[in-house]
């Protein structure tokens, strides 16, 4: 896992010395139903905050998705017998989640629609036409 980066955009956590002490966890690739369901839940959360581009699809297929501990509650992290950090089975990233990288821009508000009384317009037009006809008659005489 050298060079593993946190999958969330704008997180920047990786395995360099600068982030020494910050755990980065790979998403489980075990085949049991429990782990498969857990994996799908984590991937669905990631998809809410990251575009589903080709790079991300390849990471999913290669089981190469890593998330740092900054996105998990303290209760979701435990220490193994060897003193390493590990995720509790079923833990989901819930904190420090980024803004959605593919947030849809809202369309500008539309002007309010008004109901037009077509009969009123026709009546007004008829009155104008009558007045014009009367002027034309006067001009002819």
VENTA-V897772 format. One record per residue. N is the residue number from 1. PSI is psi as a letter, one per 30 degrees, with the letter a starting at -180 (* if undefined). D_FIRST is the distance of its C-alpha to the first C-alpha in Angstrom with 1 decimal. Layout:
[[N;PSI;D_FIRST] [N;PSI;D_FIRST]]
//
This chain:
[[1;g;0.0] [2;k;3.8] [3;g;6.2] [4;k;5.5] [5;l;9.2] [6;k;11.7] [7;f;13.4] [8;k;16.8] [9;k;18.8] [10;g;20.0] [11;e;17.6] [12;f;15.6] [13;k;13.3] [14;a;10.0] [15;g;8.2] [16;l;11.2] [17;e;14.0] [18;e;16.2] [19;g;14.5] [20;k;14.3] [21;f;15.3] [22;j;14.2] [23;k;12.0] [24;k;9.5] [25;k;9.8] [26;k;8.8] [27;k;12.2] [28;k;13.6] [29;g;14.4] [30;l;17.2] [31;f;20.5] [32;l;23.0] [33;e;25.1] [34;e;24.0] [35;e;20.3] [36;e;21.2] [37;e;23.5] [38;e;21.0] [39;e;18.4] [40;e;21.3] [41;e;22.5] [42;e;19.2] [43;e;19.1] [44;e;22.7] [45;e;22.3] [46;e;19.6] [47;f;22.1] [48;f;24.8] [49;g;23.1] [50;k;21.4] [51;k;23.1] [52;i;22.4] [53;a;21.9] [54;e;20.6] [55;e;17.1] [56;e;16.8] [57;e;18.4] [58;e;16.0] [59;e;13.0] [60;e;15.2] [61;e;16.1] [62;g;12.7] [63;h;11.7] [64;h;8.9] [65;k;10.4] [66;k;9.2] [67;k;12.1] [68;l;12.8] [69;f;15.5] [70;f;18.1] [71;g;18.9] [72;l;19.7] [73;l;22.9] [74;e;23.0] [75;f;24.4] [76;f;21.4] [77;k;19.1] [78;l;20.0] [79;k;19.1] [80;l;18.5] [81;f;20.8] [82;g;18.4] [83;g;18.4] [84;l;14.9] [85;k;14.9] [86;l;14.9] [87;k;16.5] [88;k;20.0] [89;k;20.5] [90;f;22.0] [91;k;20.8] [92;k;20.9] [93;k;20.0] [94;f;23.4] [95;l;23.6] [96;h;22.9] [97;k;22.6] [98;l;23.3] [99;l;26.5] [100;k;26.3] [101;f;25.2] [102;h;27.7] [103;k;30.5] [104;k;33.7] [105;k;36.4] [106;k;39.6] [107;k;42.6] [108;l;45.5] [109;k;48.1] [110;l;50.9] [111;k;54.4] [112;k;56.4] [113;k;58.5] [114;k;62.2] [115;k;64.6] [116;k;67.3] [117;j;70.7] [118;e;71.7] [119;e;75.3] [120;e;75.6] [121;e;74.5] [122;e;76.9] [123;e;79.7] [124;e;79.1] [125;e;79.0] [126;e;82.3] [127;e;84.0] [128;e;83.0] [129;e;84.3] [130;e;87.5] [131;e;88.0] [132;e;87.4] [133;e;89.8] [134;e;92.5] [135;e;92.0] [136;e;92.3] [137;e;95.5] [138;e;97.0] [139;e;96.2] [140;e;97.8] [141;*;101.0]]
//
